[in-house]
Amino acid sequence: MNLLYFAMIRESIGKSSETIDLPDHVKSVSGLLTYLESKGDNYISAFAQDDLIRVAVNQEYVGLNHAVTNADEIAIFPPMTGG
């Protein structure tokens, strides 16, 4: 799975992308975020407001219950503000 991080999330984690092998128990975007938080404090900080994070799977915005697989490209965006 290819993960892409943007803006404040990228800054918190310290990288703009990474490739991971998805654990068998991770089946959804929500599960992915929980798994990533287990990788350390920088990930916990990056995903602290997971209900406000925007996620795209294969370039389409999806909800936290959307299914994920190792073949997916996941882009994770911080909460958006407008003006």
N, C-alpha and C positions, 0 to 999 in steps of 0.2 A: 504494500500500500504506500502510495506517495502522499505525504502530508505537506501542505503549504500553509505558512503562518504569515499574517499581515499585521502591520502597525504595532500597537502596544503588545499584542500577543507575541509577535516576532521578537520584540525588545525584551520581554520577560523571559522567554525561553532561551534567547541568545542565538537563534538561527532562523533562517527564512524557510527552510524545508528539511525534511528527513524522510527516509524510507524505512518502514518497519514491517515486520511480519506480524499480522494480526493474530492475537491469541484466539484459540478455538471458542472461548466463552464470550468473546466480544461480537455481538450481532447487530448493534445499532450505533448511531451517532452518540447517544447518551452513554452507552457502554464504552465507546472509544474514549470519550472525554474522561470518564472515570478511570480507565486504564492509564491514560496519559498522566493523570494526576499522581499515579503511583510511581512515576519516574523521578519525582523529586519536587523540592519546594518551588523551583522556578515554574514548573508546570502547574502546581497548585495555585500559585499567584496568577498565572496567565488565564486560568479557567475559573477563577473565583466567582464570576458572575455568569455561570453557564446558561442561565435562563435568558440572558441578553445576547449571548454570542450567536453569530450568524455562521452557518455552515453550508458549503456547496459541495455536493457529491457529483463528480463528473460534470462540473460547470453548471449545475442546477441547484438553486437554493432549496434546502430541505429542512424538515423539522427534526427534533431530537430523537424521535422514534423511527426515523428512516433506517432501513437496513444497510449495512456496509459489508464489503468483502475485500480481500487482499488485492483484487483487480482494480479497485477504485482509486481515484484521485480525490483527496479531501482538502478543501480550502477552508481555513478557519479565520474568521474576521472578528474583531472586537465589536462591542456595542457601537451602533452608528448614531451619530447626532446630526441634526440638520439645522439649517438656518437660512 
